[in-house]
Amino acid sequence: MLKRCCSYLSKFSFQLFAQINNLEQSLVQEPCLLNNLEYKSQILNNVLNVTLNQTFQNQSKNDYTEAEYFIPVDESICLESFEAKYNSKTIKGLVTEKKAAKKEYNQNKQQGNLVSYASIENKNNREQVVIKLGNIPPQEQIQIQIKFSQQINMILNKYYIAYIPFQHFQEILSAKMNQPQLTLELTCTGKINFAQTKGQPMEKKIINQNTIIFNLSESLFKKDENQMSLQIIYSYEGMFDPQVIMGSAIVHNSNHNQENIIQEKRQSALVSFIPNFNQQISQQIDDSLQAALNNDNELLSDEFQQKISQELIDYLESSTSEFIFLLDRSGSMRGRPIEKATEALNLFLKSLPANSYFNVYSFGTRYVPMFRNSVQYTGESLDIALKKAKNLKADLGRTDILNPLKNIFEVQEKINGYNKQIFLLTDGGVKNRDKVIRLIKKHNKNSRVHSIGFGSGADQHLINQSAIAGKGISKIIDMEQDLSDVVIEMLENFLTPSLDDFSISYDTSVVESTYPSSTCYPSVFKDDIINIHFFFKPQIELSNLTESQKIVKIKYYDSQQKQQIQKEIKLEVPDSFISNTSLQESVFKLGKYMQINEFFVCQEADNNSQYLQQALDYQLLTEKTALICVIEEANDAQKVQIQTQQEQIQQKKQEIRKLKYQLTHFKPGKQRMKSLKRRSAFTQEIQNSSTKKKICIQKNVKQIQEKLDNNGDDIDYDKSSKRKSTTKQTQSKKEIKIASKLKNNEEQNENILSSNQIFEEIISLVDHLGIWRYEYNLIEKYLSNKQDWNKKFEDLSQNFTNKDALMTLFILCILELFQIHNKSKWALIFKKSLAFVNKNMKQNSNIETIRGSLKQIIQ
């Protein structure tokens, strides 16, 4: 399954883990006891806000503990606030510069104060907000409130899908806590057409046509450790037309040594809508979704969406992309890996849309582009590429991905009207992977990066995170899997119409800035949402704007409609949505957070005072800031107890370091050394013998396989193959027998047409437009045992303007009848070919009738 790159929810999400000072187990981490839990979630159009209230208890009877709390994040998740309540006192965390906050946390922890610190860190190769609580008193409770917001994604370019992260609790834990509460309020600017949670028990209350409230408390007790989020899918009227919601926030004094002083109120307006790429098949998608729900199918799975893409959606003609295949040709790819990679590359090139550009970059220690610049996809350029692909070898040394990517992003000029789709294939890792990921993220406005890790040695972090940064999809496969299937499935998933060349105009006297930038708006692909945050200048309020000041204009090129589109939008918010101040704060902070984050990613400098100051003013946790919260100061007795405990912890750490040193530098006596050497030599001998045996077996298997590929002629068995089990010998003999029959045409014609050899032969004959040229000898070859086929073909040809269309449809029927096991490989070629056939049919001809007649002839 292809991994779609969305926010990851780690195993320990939303759980407080305390460091326990245990004499027997040294320093261990145990979850603090959760006594109370409440989720309050709100959705306004495509903005999700979650307020999470939890009450934890330190389980230690004597020790003050330090606990950690993990929240997985990506660029679409904004941590708005953190509050702690202890001894009836509520303290709100304050965001300040990262170094200063960390220093203050350590000082307070050393002094014995109950203190909290939060920052964005890389934990287990994932970006997470790590919240630390220092000096939680023994057996005491602490209440935590976390508020975060997130931009919601889309599926099938027709429905919003929200992932609400939560944690499942087993009965043994739930018996010790109060009944948890999970409520979700869905509010939309238009009438809600559809709202359904994924396979969860729910209580749904319809407030009005714009608002639905779900009670989802029972979901917390469903035993499914693999599902760490509640998923809701919904749609509403007006999604494809620009909708406006308001944002507002208070600017605070960022000096945390003083009390917070309110400086001013700032406002914003969020304009959002969805490109209606599936307008012509809207009802068919609705029917497929409802059928999946009725059959209790996994409608949110990759498989379901892939099925819809293959059967209903065809973006071949509206996709305008520059496709770049980035192929690892380092030394580790020698042998079968590079062979499989070039096979996949050949099929990839055959499947590209007619209106596209392409290139192939090989990389190792150096990189080699197949063409100096990407070339237009034509019959001539395809032939050149296929000939060059035959000579590709794993001869470029070690692995370097950064430099070819720099050339693609920064040297090669963007082809006007064409976005970049990059397909990265590698079997290894690189030392500078963080630089690679950062570079991809910096250039993801007009590019998508899809990553395939090939083999067990592939760097999973590099593969997954590069696809996340590139807003693409990723896949890790082993050497035995069919690489061609994966490559074509990726290509099919990202054949997409696009909206490009944006121009956004507004009254600059009232609007201070926009996110994304109005002068550099990213390309919009399928399942993307057009979101434009307009941030107003200080003291400017939306309600006080004149009619002309409220007008914004958006222009862009629609590749599906093949024309320039212009929209004039009025920044007006429905009265019923103006009073929700909590969601207004989420809308503003989320937009500002993404604006600041984008700047930090795109700038090479480590610091920028302007955007750092904005993060402090709006209290936003970024990679440059951190949160500090002094909850309670310790008294003298507590300070003594904590100091003693800290000394014990330091002593244990020294003991652990000493023990590790002894184990590392342990030197056994002479007799023990002789024994170890003998054992080592014996082990090495076994390993060498096993390796030789394995190589011998592999060699024999390869020889037999080669004979099978040559239809089973003159197969000899050596001693190694005779040692195989009777079952395997019998199976091999059966395969040899079948191969021999195929050679002598003793089997039925359909078995010949089902072979992979025939599939490769068929695909080799199709051109870049999906056309199989009419060849009498080829038809005769496939229908050698059929009578009167010549006359039947001549009759059917009267339905077409040329015989190439009939020949193409004939091959398509063979694929449908006998190559269904390879369907994922020829699905895109099939769509190209079918389009050609339809364009060359005479009026009043019925393609289904003709297909039926052709299938009767073939069978």
Secondary structure, 3 states (H helix, E strand, C coil): CCEECCCCCCCCECCEEEEEEECCCEEEEEECEEEEEEEEEEEECCEEEEEEEEEEECCCCCCCEEEEEEEECCCCEEEEEEEEEECCEEEECEEEEHHHHHHHHHHHHHHCCEEEEEEEEEECCEEEEEEEEEEECCCCEEEEEEEEEEECEEECCCEEEEEEECCCCCHHHHCCCCCCEEEEEEECCCCEEEEEECCCCCEEEEEECCEEEEECHHHHHCCCCCCCEEEEEEEECCCCCCEEEEEEEEEECCCCCCCCCEEEEEEEEEEEECCCCCHHHHHHHHHHHHHHHHCCCCCCCHHHHHHHHHHCCCCCCCCCEEEEEEEECCHHHCCHHHHHHHHHHHHHHHCCCCCCEEEEEEECCCEEECCCCCEECCHHHHHHHHHHHCCCCCCCCCCCCHHHHHHHHHHCCCCCCCEEEEEEEECCCCCCHHHHHHHHHHCCCCEEEEEEEECCCCCHHHHHHHHHHCCCEEEEECCCCCHHHHHHHHHHHCCCCCEEEEEEECCCCCEEEEECCCCCCCCECCCCCEEEEEEECCCCCHHHCCCCCCEEEEEEEECCCCEEEEEEEECCCCHHHCCCHHHHHHHHHHHHHHHHHHHHHHCCCCCCHHHHHHHHHCCCCCCCEEEEEEEECCCHHHHHHHHHHHHHHHHHHHHHHHHHHHHHCCCCCHHHHHHHHHHHHHHHHHHHHHHHHHHHHHHHHHHHHHHHHCCCCCCCCCHHHHCCCHHHHHHHHHHHHHHHHHHCCCCCHHHHHCCHHHHHHHHHCCCCCCCCCCCHHHHHHHCCCCCCHHHHHHHHHHHECCHHHHHHHHHHHHHHHHCHHHHHHHHHHHHHHHHHHHHCECCCCCHHHHHHHHHHHHC
